[in-house]
Amino acid sequence: MRVTILGAGAMGSALTIPLTDRGNEVRLWATEYDRNVLNMLREGKVHPRINVTIPSEVALYEPEELEDALKGADVVVVAVSSEGLLNVLNRISGLVECKQRILAVTKGFVKVNGRILTVAQAVKSLLGEEVGFVYISGPSIAKELASRSYTNVIFNCEDREVALELKKAFETEYYRIGISTDVIGAELCAALKNVYAIAIGVVDGLAEAKGGITMENAKATLFSKSIGEMAEIVKNWGGEAETAYGLSGIGDLLVTIRGGRNGMLGRLIGRGLPVEGALNEMARKGFGVVEGYVTAKVGYEIIIRDRGLKPSRVPVLYNTYRLLHEGLKLEEFLKEVL
């Protein structure tokens, strides 16, 4: 298959490895933010975020070459951040064809014409309801995938046959793919796990502030509650609660709490920094937007405020939102969630 990947960040670039191993014709298009990375890849240097070189067969495209990158592609993989999703979808809306399959690894929500939408909803809204859309979920650390470490993910699609078709094109011995039709469940877990990772990170930071004692009991409690809440939310949105108990929920949350900017924000807050101070510290260290911080507010709005799910049903989500956006004290947060 001819596969075009939009976004030369960590995951977009990592996916070039299994795709070329599988014998596909792979194109990697860089956004304006990826230009420096693209120059490094052209020089044969390692990708700065995944520490590998990109296969020489991969065709590299500049930001201005989007139309050329898409021409004749069987599959288009959207691998940009939730912040950049709307811009990219608008740019490709007149270029993609109905027969082209769209996959997305973007996690989070996006605002379209004043409405907060999931990635799938945004894709259908801007590219057409008839587009064959697949959402990739599960525990997938880009650096591990790029090193050909065993990675299991889920291809979520309302049309099972489309998912199976793409599974054949993407799957390798080390990149293993399951199939699900619960797109909404997978998307909700993928977005909300970032919020829960912040909450669990707070406990880690608190333990560090207390002289390095462990708080594994509290973390296990919070982890269990987080998974239960994700199942509750997925069910409330018409998805399958089981999704939260599989790779898309438990699996993804587990790898997220072990690293990344969401857990880091939580740890800084747990150590005693005010939220604004923690965000400033992360910005000083060169980290971009912390998706869980943004998603906590969006999650509160669309899950609790708009859909009427009672805070008592999702206390971790609700109180993480209050901690991050309403000035809830750390001590009160811990009392409410543990």
DOTORRO-331252 format. One record per atom (N, C-alpha, C, O): z, y, x negated; residue in three letters. Coordinates in steps of 0.05 Angstrom, whole numbers, plus 5000, padded with zeros to 4 digits. Each point is the difference from the previous one (the first is absolute). Layout:
<nodes>
ZYXALA ...
</nodes>
This chain:
<nodes>
500049764983MET 500050245017MET 500050254983MET 500950004977MET 498150225034ARG 500150264987ARG 502450155011ARG 500250055024ARG 501850004959VAL 502550125008VAL 500450274987VAL 499950024975VAL 500650185041THR 500650274990THR 502950065004THR 501049985023THR 500450094956ILE 502950075002ILE 500250304998ILE 499150124980ILE 502250005039LEU 500450295000LEU 502850064990LEU 502049965014LEU 498150154962GLY 502650074988GLY 500449844974GLY 500249755001GLY 500150394977ALA 500349864974ALA 502950014991ALA 500650004976ALA 501250005043GLY 502949994994GLY 500849714993GLY 498249844993GLY 504350105008ALA 501049744991ALA 498849775016ALA 498949824988ALA 501450195038MET 499249775016MET 497049985002MET 498949784998MET 499750445006GLY 497149995001GLY 498849884975GLY 498249845001GLY 502950244976SER 499049904974SER 500849714996SER 498449844989SER 504050095019ALA 500949724997ALA 498349815016ALA 499449774991ALA 499650315032LEU 498449835017LEU 497349934987LEU 498749815008LEU 500450354973THR 497549944986THR 500249744985THR 497949864996THR 504550064997ILE 500349754984ILE 499449755016ILE 498249854992ILE 503250105030PRO 499349765016PRO 497250015012PRO 498649805002PRO 500550445005LEU 497450035012LEU 497749934981LEU 498149865007LEU 502250224967THR 497949934981THR 500449704992THR 498049874995THR 504450045003ASP 500449714994ASP 498749835021ASP 499149774995ASP 500850335030ARG 498849855022ARG 497050025001ARG 498649875016ARG 500350304966GLY 497150024998GLY 498750225017GLY 497650005004GLY 504050185007ASN 499050225016ASN 498850224982ASN 500850034977ASN 497550135035GLU 499050244987GLU 501950235008GLU 500250075023GLU 501350034957VAL 502150195006VAL 499450284990VAL 499150044978VAL 501550155040ARG 499750284993ARG 502750145004ARG 501449955019ARG 499350224962LEU 502550155002LEU 499550305000LEU 499050114981LEU 501650015042TRP 499650295003TRP 502650154996TRP 502149925011TRP 497850294973ALA 502550154994ALA 500150265017ALA 498050135004ALA 504349935006THR 500450265013THR 500350214978THR 500149944976THR 500050315033GLU 500450224980GLU 502549974984GLU 500250084977GLU 501949805035TYR 502549964986TYR 499949774979TYR 501749984983TYR 496249865019ASP 499749774982ASP 498150064977ASP 499449824984ASP 499650425013ARG 497950064981ARG 500849934971ARG 498449884985ARG 504050195008ASN 501049934972ASN 500149704996ASN 499349914978ASN 501649955042VAL 500149714998VAL 497249894997VAL 499649824984VAL 498550285031LEU 497349914999LEU 498850044972LEU 498749824990LEU 501950404998ASN 499050054973ASN 501249804980ASN 498649914982ASN 503950025022MET 501249804982MET 498749735004MET 499549854980MET 499950085045LEU 498749745006LEU 497249994988LEU 499249794990LEU 499450435011ARG 497350014988ARG 500149954970ARG 498149894989ARG 504050204999GLU 500349964971GLU 501149734992GLU 500549944977GLU 500049895043GLY 501049734995GLY 502949994995GLY 501049804990GLY 500550415017LYS 502950004996LYS 501449875023LYS 498949955021LYS 503649984974VAL 501649875022VAL 500650205021VAL 500450244995VAL 499849665030HIS 500850185022HIS 502950074996HIS 501649824995HIS 499150445006PRO 502750084994PRO 502249905018PRO 502349994993PRO 496949925032ARG 502149915019ARG 500249705002ARG 502049895009ARG 495949964982ILE 500249715002ILE 499749864973ILE 500149754998ILE 499550404981ASN 500049904972ASN 497949794994ASN 500549824984ASN 497250195030VAL 497849814993VAL 497550175000VAL 499850225011VAL 498149664976THR 497450125002THR 498649895025THR 500449785008THR 497950395003ILE 498549915024ILE 497649834991ILE 498850074979ILE 500549725035PRO 497749834992PRO 497550174996PRO 499550195015PRO 499049754964SER 497750164992SER 497849995022SER 498350185001SER 501849625016GLU 498049985022GLU 500450215022GLU 498150055015GLU 504350064986VAL 500650195022VAL 498550264996VAL 500250124978VAL 498349965042ALA 498550264999ALA 501950225008ALA 501449995020ALA 498750224963LEU 501950225004LEU 498550245012LEU 497850074991LEU 503450065029TYR 498750235013TYR 501850245000TYR 502449995005TYR 496450244989GLU 501450265000GLU 500650095029GLU 498849905019GLU 503050294984PRO 500750105027PRO 497550105015PRO 499849985025PRO 498350144960GLU 497650115013GLU 498049785008GLU 498050065013GLU 502549694979GLU 498049795005GLU 500849815023GLU 499349764999GLU 502250345020LEU 501049845022LEU 497849865015LEU 500249765006LEU 497750385001GLU 497849895016GLU 498749774985GLU 499449795011GLU 500250244963ASP 498849794984ASP 501849764998ASP 499149775001ASP 503550284997ALA 502049784998ALA 500049835026ALA 500449764998ALA 499150375024LEU 500149855026LEU 497449875007LEU 500049815016LEU 497850284973LYS 497449905008LYS 499749704996LYS 500349904978LYS 499149965044GLY 499549714998GLY 502549834998GLY 499749764996GLY 502650365005ALA 502549844998ALA 500549835025ALA 499650095022ALA 501349664974ASP 500749835022ASP 502850065009ASP 500749985024ASP 501050094957VAL 502950055005VAL 500850264987VAL 499350054977VAL 502350105037VAL 501250254989VAL 503049975000VAL 501249975022VAL 500050054955VAL 503049984998VAL 501150284996VAL 499450144981VAL 502349945038VAL 501350274999VAL 502649964985VAL 501949875010VAL 498350244966ALA 502449974983ALA 501050274990ALA 500750034977ALA 499550165042VAL 501250264994VAL 502750025013VAL 500749835017VAL 500950374975SER 502650045012SER 499850095029SER 497850085008SER 504449915006SER 500050095028SER 499450305001SER 498850105020SER 501950054959GLU 499450294999GLU 497050054999GLU 499050195012GLU 499649634973GLY 497150054997GLY 498349855019GLY 497550035000GLY 503749815018LEU 498449845018LEU 498250165019LEU 497649935002LEU 503550275011LEU 498450155019LEU 497550134987LEU 497949995011LEU 502550124965ASN 497850124986ASN 497849804994ASN 497650065003ASN 503249714987VAL 498049794993VAL 498649905025VAL 497649965000VAL 503949995022LEU 498749905024LEU 498050205011LEU 497849935009LEU 502950334990ASN 498150215009ASN 497550004983ASN 497850045010ASN 502549924964ARG 497850014982ARG 498149765003ARG 497650034996ARG 503549745012ILE 498249775003ILE 499149955028ILE 498449825005ILE 502650345014SER 499449955029SER 497050005006SER 499249865018SER 499350304968GLY 497150005006GLY 498449824981GLY 497549995002GLY 503949874981LEU 498649844980LEU 500349705004LEU 498249854992LEU 504050065020VAL 500349715004VAL 498549915025VAL 499550155018VAL 499749604981GLU 498549885022GLU 501849795015GLU 501949904989GLU 497350055036CYS 501649815017CYS 500349734987CYS 502149875002CYS 495850044983LYS 500149734989LYS 501949984976LYS 500749784991LYS 500050454997GLN 501750004977GLN 502949955008GLN 501050125019GLN 500449704967ARG 502849945006ARG 501750204985ARG 499450084977ARG 502750015036ILE 501950194988ILE 502749864996ILE 501249905019ILE 499750094956LEU 502749914993LEU 501750234991LEU 499050194989LEU 503649805017ALA 501850214991ALA 502549894987ALA 501249805010ALA 499750324969VAL 502649944988VAL 501950235002VAL 502349994991VAL 496850235021THR 501650245004THR 502349945018THR 499849875021THR 502650234972LYS 502449955016LYS 501250275009LYS 500450184984LYS 500249835042GLY 501250245011GLY 498650095026GLY 498649845013GLY 501850414994PHE 498950115025PHE 498350244992PHE 500450124979PHE 497849965039VAL 498350234995VAL 499850165026VAL 499949895021VAL 499950384976LYS 499850175023LYS 497050075004LYS 498750114983LYS 500349825041VAL 497250065007VAL 500050165026VAL 500949905021VAL 498050344978ASN 499950185023ASN 502750025014ASN 500250005025ASN 501950034959GLY 502750045011GLY 501449755008GLY 502450015008GLY 496349764990ARG 501249745008ARG 500749844975ARG 498449994981ARG 504049895019ILE 500749834977ILE 499049725006ILE 500649875020ILE 497750034961LEU 498749745004LEU 500649814977LEU 500750094978LEU 499149655027THR 500149814978THR 497450004986THR 498150135009THR 501749744969VAL 497549994984VAL 497749885017VAL 497850125001VAL 502749665013ALA 498049885017ALA 499050195022ALA 497750025005ALA 504250115007GLN 499350195021GLN 498350234989GLN 498150095013GLN 502650014964ALA 498550224987ALA 497249914993ALA 498150155005ALA 501749614984VAL 497349894993VAL 498349985025VAL 497750085000VAL 503449805021LYS 498449965025LYS 499350285012LYS 497850035011LYS 504150154988SER 499550275011SER 497850154986SER 498450135013SER 501449844961LEU 498150164985LEU 497449854993LEU 497950124996LEU 502349615002LEU 497649854993LEU 498849845023LEU 497849904998LEU 503750095025GLY 498949865023GLY 501649755007GLY 500949854982GLY 499450105044GLU 501649775009GLU 498749734992GLU 501449804998GLU 496050214998GLU 498649754995GLU 500149904971GLU 499249784994GLU 502050384989VAL 500149934971VAL 501749754996VAL 502149975012VAL 497049864971GLY 501549764993GLY 502250074980GLY 499450044976GLY 503149985033PHE 502150114983PHE 502149784993PHE 500849845017PHE 499950154957VAL 502049824990VAL 502150154985VAL 499450174983VAL 503249775023TYR 502250134986TYR 501349804982TYR 500849795009TYR 499550284965ILE 501249824981ILE 503050074997ILE 500850234995ILE 500949575009SER 502950044998SER 501349784983SER 498749804994SER 503850244999GLY 501449804985GLY 500950104973GLY 499350224992GLY 502349624993PRO 501150094974PRO 497949994978PRO 499449784990PRO 499550445004SER 497850014980SER 500450234981SER 499250235005SER 502149724972ILE 500350204979ILE 497450014984ILE 499249804989ILE 499650435010ALA 497350034988ALA 499949894972ALA 498149874992ALA 503950204992LYS 500049924972LYS 500049694997LYS 498749894982LYS 502849985036GLU 500149704999GLU 497349885009GLU 499049814987GLU 499850315034LEU 497449905009LEU 497950034978LEU 498449824995LEU 501750414992ALA 498050064979ALA 500349804976ALA 498149954986ALA 504349955010SER 500549804978SER 499549725010SER 500649814985SER 498350165039ARG 499449745012ARG 502549835005ARG 499949754999ARG 502350385007SER 502549875007SER 499749915030SER 498850145015SER 502449634992TYR 499749905027TYR 501050215020TYR 502250114998TYR 496049955021THR 500650215021THR 499049895027THR 497749925002THR 504150095017ASN 499249915027ASN 500150245019ASN 502050155001ASN 495949895014VAL 499850225019VAL 499049905027VAL 499349775003VAL 500750415017ILE 499049945026ILE 497750195007ILE 500250244996ILE 497649645013PHE 497850165011PHE 500450015030PHE 499749795014PHE 500950444997ASN 500550045028ASN 497650125014ASN 499150214993ASN 500049655028CYS 497650105014CYS 500149895029CYS 500749775004CYS 498550405015GLU 500049915028GLU 497949785004GLU 500349835018GLU 497650174966ASP 497949805001ASP 500549804977ASP 499450064976ASP 501749715030ARG 500749804979ARG 497649924983ARG 500349954976ARG 497350045036GLU 497749924985GLU 499250204978GLU 499149924979GLU 501450345027VAL 499450204980VAL 502049964976VAL 499250024977VAL 503349935029ALA 502049964979ALA 499349764983ALA 500350004976ALA 498849785037LEU 499349764986LEU 497650054982LEU 499949894978LEU 498250265032GLU 497650074984GLU 500750144974GLU 499049944979GLU 502950255024LEU 500850164976LEU 501949844982LEU 500050054976LEU 501549785036LYS 501849824983LYS 498349844981LYS 500749974976LYS 497049935033LYS 498249844983LYS 499050174976LYS 499549904978LYS 500050365027ALA 498950174980ALA 502150104980ALA 499350064977ALA 503249955031PHE 502150124984PHE 501849804986PHE 501150054978PHE 499349715034GLU 502049824990GLU 499349864974GLU 497849924996GLU 504250074986THR 499749864975THR 502449804997THR 501649985019THR 498549894959GLU 502349814996GLU 502750155000GLU 502049895008GLU 497950364982TYR 502650154997TYR 500350215022TYR 502250095005TYR 495649995009TYR 500250205021TYR 499649855026TYR 497749955009TYR 504549975004ARG 499949825023ARG 500450165026ARG 501750185002ARG 496849745018ILE 499850175024ILE 500649845025ILE 498849795005ILE 503150315011GLY 500549895026GLY 498750185021GLY 499150224994GLY 500849685031ILE 498650145022ILE 501950055023ILE 501649835007ILE 498350415004SER 501550075024SER 498450195017SER 498350154991SER 502349845035THR 498750195019THR 501950235007THR 499350175016THR 503149834973ASP 502050205007ASP 499750254982ASP 501650044982ASP 496350115023VAL 499550244983VAL 502350205003VAL 500950114980VAL 499949955044ILE 502150215004ILE 502649924987ILE 501450174989ILE 499349575013GLY 502549914988GLY 499950034970GLY 502050094988GLY 495849845000ALA 499750024971ALA 500150294991ALA 501350064980ALA 497450115035GLU 500050294992GLU 502850125002GLU 500850164983GLU 500649785039LEU 502750115003LEU 501849914978LEU 501550164989LEU 498449585004CYS 501749904978CYS 499350144974CYS 501750074984CYS 495749965011ALA 499150114975ALA 500950294996ALA 500750084978ALA 499350075044ALA 500950284999ALA 503050034999ALA 501150154984ALA 500249715034LEU 502950035003LEU 501649884977LEU 502350084995LEU 496649734991LYS 501549874978LYS 500750214979LYS 502049974986LYS 496450245012ASN 500750214981ASN 502550155007ASN 501650084982ASN 498949965044VAL 502450135009VAL 502449824994VAL 502150094990VAL 497749665017TYR 502249814995TYR 500549964970TYR 502349964992TYR 495650074992ALA 500549984971ALA 501750234990ALA 501649974981ALA 498050275031ILE 501750234992ILE 502949945008ILE 501850044984ILE 498649855040ALA 502849945009ALA 501349804981ALA 502450044993ALA 496249754999ILE 501249804982ILE 500450124972ILE 501949934987ILE 496350255005GLY 500350134975GLY 502550174998GLY 501250024979GLY 499650095044VAL 502450165001VAL 502449834991VAL 501750094985VAL 498449665025VAL 502249824993VAL 500049944970VAL 502149994987VAL 495549975002ASP 499849964971ASP 501150234984ASP 501549974981ASP 497750285028GLY 500950244987GLY 503050035002GLY 501350094981GLY 499849845041LEU 502950025004LEU 501549824981LEU 502050074989LEU 496949695008ALA 501249804982ALA 500050114971ALA 501949974985ALA 495850155007GLU 499850124973GLU 502050224997GLU 501250034978GLU 499150145042ALA 501950224999ALA 502949914997ALA 501750154990ALA 498849615019LYS 502749894999LYS 500649844975LYS 501849854998LYS 496550204982GLY 500449874974GLY 498649744996GLY 500849834984GLY 497050135031GLY 498449764996GLY 501049765014GLY 499249774994GLY 502650265025ILE 500949775016ILE 497649915017ILE 498250155006ILE 501949605002THR 497849905018THR 500850045029THR 502349995007THR 495750055009MET 500450025029MET 497949835014MET 498850085020MET 500949674970GLU 498049825010GLU 500749925029GLU 498149955016GLU 504450034991ASN 500849935028ASN 498950215019ASN 498849945021ASN 501650324972ALA 499150215017ALA 496950015001ALA 498950055021ALA 499849914956LYS 497150004999LYS 498949775018LYS 498050055014LYS 503249724985ALA 499049775016ALA 500350075030ALA 498349935016ALA 504050204991THR 500450075028THR 497850205009THR 498849975021THR 500750234962LEU 498150215007LEU 497149885001LEU 498450085016LEU 501149744965PHE 497349875000PHE 499649845026PHE 497950025013PHE 504149834995SER 499849845025SER 499650185024SER 498449955018SER 503250274984LYS 499850185022LYS 497250145000LYS 498950045022LYS 500150024955SER 497450134998SER 497849825011SER 498250095015SER 501949654978ILE 497949825010ILE 500349975031ILE 498050005014ILE 504549984995GLY 500449985029GLY 498950255015GLY 498949975021GLY 501550264967GLU 499050245013GLU 496950015000GLU 498850085020GLU 500049834958MET 497150004999MET 498949815022MET 498050065013MET 503349714990ALA 499249825022ALA 500350135027ALA 498249965017ALA 503950184987GLU 500550145026GLU 497950215005GLU 499050025022GLU 500350134957ILE 498050215003ILE 497249885005ILE 498550095018ILE 500849714967VAL 497449865004VAL 499749905028VAL 498050045013VAL 504149834997LYS 500049905027LYS 499750225021LYS 498549975019LYS 502950254976ASN 499850245018ASN 497250115001ASN 499350125021ASN 499249854958TRP 497350104999TRP 497949805009TRP 497650054998TRP 503349725011GLY 498149795009GLY 499149814979GLY 498249845005GLY 503150174971GLY 499349814979GLY 501749755002GLY 501549965019GLY 498349874961GLU 501549754999GLU 502450034981GLU 499650064977GLU 502849895034ALA 502450034983ALA 499949834975ALA 501150074979ALA 497549705023GLU 499849814977GLU 498850144976GLU 500549924977GLU 497850285027THR 498750144978THR 502050114981THR 499650004975THR 502750115036ALA 502050124983ALA 501549794983ALA 501150074979ALA 498849685029TYR 501449784985TYR 498249864981TYR 500849804987TYR 496750305009GLY 498249874982GLY 499350184976GLY 501650184993GLY 496149784995LEU 499250154976LEU 499850305006LEU 500750164983LEU 498449915041SER 499650295006SER 502650155003SER 500150244996SER 502149625010GLY 502650125004GLY 501949944977GLY 500350164982GLY 500949615019ILE 501949924979ILE 498750014972ILE 501250114982ILE 496449785016GLY 498849994973GLY 499550284989GLY 500650054977GLY 498250125039ASP 499450274990ASP 502550174995ASP 500150144980ASP 501949835037LEU 502450164996LEU 501449904974LEU 501150174985LEU 498949575010LEU 501349904976LEU 498950114974LEU 501550094983LEU 495849925015VAL 498950124975VAL 500350304999VAL 500250114979VAL 499950025045THR 500350295000THR 502750094991THR 500250204986THR 501949665021ILE 502750084992ILE 500649954971ILE 501950104988ILE 496449744999ARG 500449944971ARG 498750204982ARG 500249984975ARG 498450215036GLY 498650204983GLY 498650205017GLY 499949975024GLY 499150244963GLY 498550205015GLY 501650245007GLY 502450014997GLY 496150195013ARG 501350275004ARG 501850015024ARG 501950165000ARG 497749675020ASN 501850005023ASN 502849914993ASN 502050145007ASN 498249644979GLY 502649914991GLY 501350194980GLY 502450045000GLY 495950094984MET 501150204981MET 501250245014MET 502250094992MET 496550015029LEU 501250225015LEU 502749925012LEU 501950154999LEU 498249615012GLY 502549905011GLY 502249984979GLY 502350085005GLY 497049834971ARG 502049974979ARG 501150274991ARG 502450034995ARG 495850175003LEU 500950274993LEU 501950125020LEU 502050124993LEU 497449835033ILE 501850105021ILE 502649854999ILE 502250125003ILE 497749624992GLY 502449844998GLY 501850084977GLY 502549975002GLY 496350134977ARG 501650094977ARG 501350275005ARG 501750094984ARG 497650045038GLY 501350255007GLY 498350245001GLY 501050225007GLY 496449764987LEU 498350235001LEU 499450075029LEU 499649825016LEU 500250444992PRO 499150065027PRO 497149935002PRO 498649974980PRO 500450005045VAL 497349905004VAL 498050194986VAL 498249904986VAL 502150365018GLU 498150184987GLU 500149984970GLU 497950014986GLU 504549965003GLY 500349974971GLY 498749744990GLY 498850004979GLY 501449795037ALA 498849744992ALA 497050025001ALA 498649904982ALA 500350245038LEU 497150035002LEU 499050174976LEU 497949954989LEU 503650265004ASN 499250174978ASN 500149854974ASN 498350044982ASN 503749795015GLU 500249834975GLU 497649824998GLU 498949964978GLU 500249925044MET 497749824999MET 497450164994MET 498349904986MET 501550345025ALA 497750174995ALA 499950074970ALA 497950014988ALA 504550055001ARG 500250074972ARG 499049774982ARG 498950054978ARG 501649705031LYS 499249774984LYS 497149925005LYS 499149804989LYS 499550355028GLY 497249955004GLY 499349825024GLY 497749925003GLY 504350015013PHE 499449845024PHE 499050175022PHE 500950235004PHE 497249675011GLY 498850155022GLY 501749975025GLY 502449974999GLY 496350055024VAL 501349995026VAL 501449725003VAL 498749804994VAL 503750205015VAL 501549755006VAL 499449935029VAL 501050135018VAL 497349664986GLU 499049955027GLU 502349945020GLU 499850075023GLU 502349794968GLY 502249945018GLY 501450255010GLY 501050005023GLY 499150214961TYR 501250255009TYR 498450125023TYR 501250095020TYR 496249914977VAL 498350105022VAL 500049825024VAL 500250095023VAL 499749654972THR 499949805022THR 502550005016THR 500049945024THR 502350124963ALA 502650005015ALA 499850205023ALA 500949945022ALA 498050294974LYS 499850215020LYS 497949915021LYS 500550025024LYS 497249894967VAL 497949915018VAL 501049775017VAL 499649985024VAL 501849834963GLY 501049775014GLY 502050075022GLY 499949905022GLY 501950294971TYR 501950105020TYR 498550125024TYR 500649945023TYR 497350224972GLU 498550135021GLU 498549815018GLU 500250025025GLU 498449794963ILE 498349835017ILE 501449755010ILE 499149885020ILE 503150044968ILE 501349755008ILE 502450065017ILE 500449875021ILE 501250324971ILE 502550065015ILE 499650225021ILE 500549975023ILE 498450264967ARG 499750235018ARG 497849955022ARG 500550045023ARG 497249884968ASP 497749985019ASP 500049745016ASP 499450005024ASP 501349774963ARG 499949755014ARG 502649925012ARG 500249805015ARG 501950354979GLY 502649965013GLY 501649764991GLY 501849915014GLY 497649994962LEU 501649784989LEU 502750124992LEU 500150184984LEU 502149715027LYS 502650124996LYS 500949984971LYS 499649794987LYS 501650425002PRO 501050004973PRO 501849764994PRO 500149904978PRO 501450015042SER 501849784996SER 498549744995SER 501249814989SER 496250185018ARG 498449764995ARG 498950004971ARG 499449794989ARG 500350455000VAL 498950034973VAL 501750194983VAL 499150214991VAL 503549725005PRO 501850194987PRO 499350074971PRO 500550224990PRO 498349594996VAL 499250054972VAL 497850214999VAL 500150194984VAL 497849775032LEU 497850195001LEU 501150285008LEU 499450204988LEU 502149805034TYR 501050255011TYR 501850154980TYR 499650254996TYR 502249624991ASN 501950134982ASN 498750064973ASN 501050194986ASN 497049675006THR 498550074976THR 498550265005THR 499950184983THR 499049855041TYR 498750255008TYR 502050224999TYR 499450224990TYR 503049745021ARG 502050215001ARG 501050074971ARG 500450244994ARG 499849564989LEU 500850054973LEU 498050174985LEU 500750194986LEU 496749755018LEU 497950144986LEU 499250275011LEU 499250184986LEU 501149855041HIS 498950245013HIS 502050165016HIS 499350235008HIS 503049674997GLU 501950155017GLU 502750044986GLU 501950105012GLU 498349844962GLY 502450064985GLY 502449825005GLY 502250074995GLY 497349685015LEU 502149815004LEU 501449944973LEU 498649954980LEU 504050065020LYS 501549954975LYS 499749704992LYS 499849835017LYS 500350124957LEU 499749734990LEU 502149815011LEU 499449785007LEU 503150314994GLU 502149835010GLU 499549925029GLU 500549775008GLU 498650425008GLU 499449945029GLU 497649825002GLU 500049825017GLU 498050214966PHE 497749835000PHE 500949714996PHE 499149825014PHE 502650144966LEU 500849724993LEU 501649885023LEU 499749765006LEU 502050405007LYS 501549905023LYS 498249915023LYS 500649815014LYS 497250344989GLU 498249945023GLU 498249764995GLU 499349865019GLU 500050094956VAL 498049794995VAL 501249744990VAL 498649805001VAL 503950204991LEU 501249754989LEU 502149895019LEU 501149794994LEU 
</nodes>
